[in-house]
Amino acid sequence: MATHLRIHLGKERELYEQPPLVPAAEQARVFAVPDWADVHLARMLAPVNRVGFVLQLGYFQISQRFYVATRYHAADVAYVAQQLGLGPADFDPLRYADARYYGLG
């Protein structure tokens, strides 16, 4: 049986690699931290890791995909940072990409 792979090119690929747009009215639901994740979040020392973890978790829950941190939407970063008592400047996607799970980031 033949298997066909669809190759995304140009604009279609760019859209595929972007995290989903989360409307402001849905941010509380999408980026809510489930009970099982609280222990992991508490062990993360660096703010960049905490914000990145919640964003990645939320995006994964609605799309079943992981995304590159440099593509996270600014509105989502600001929302999650505020929920964690941080500012948007506490999330540097380049530091998150290289951060260790429990490290200082």
CORPEZI-V838134 format. One record per pair of residues at least 24 apart in sequence whose C-alpha atoms are under 10 Angstrom apart, sorted by the first residue. I is the first residue (numbers start at 1). J is the second residue. Records with the same first field share a line. If there is no record, write none. Layout:
I: J  J
This chain:
16: 67
17: 65  66  67  68  71
18: 66  67  68  69  70  71  72  73
19: 55  56  59  60  62  63  65  66  67  68  69  71  72  73
20: 58  59  60  62  63  65  67  72  73
21: 59  72  73  75  76
22: 58  59  62  73  75  76
23: 75  76
24: 75  76  79
27: 58  75  76  79  80
28: 58  79  80  83
29: 58
30: 54  55  57  58  59  60  61  62  76
31: 55  56  57  58  59  61  76  79  80  83
32: 57  58  80  83
33: 57  58
40: 101  102
41: 101  102
42: 102
43: 101  102  103
44: 100  101  102  103  104  105
45: 100  101  102  103  104  105
46: 90  91  96  99  100  101  102  103  104  105
47: 81  84  85  86  87  89  90  91  92  96  104  105
48: 81  86  88  89  90  91  92  93  94  95  96  97  99  104  105
49: 90  91  92  93  95  96  97  98  99  100  101  102  103  104  105
50: 80  81  84  86  90  91  96  101  102
51: 76  77  78  79  80  81  82  83  84  86  87  88  90  91  92  93  96
52: 77  80  81  91  92  93  95  96  97  99
53: 80  96  101
54: 80  81  84
55: 79  80  81
68: 93  94  96  97
69: 93  94  95  96  97
70: 94  95  96  97
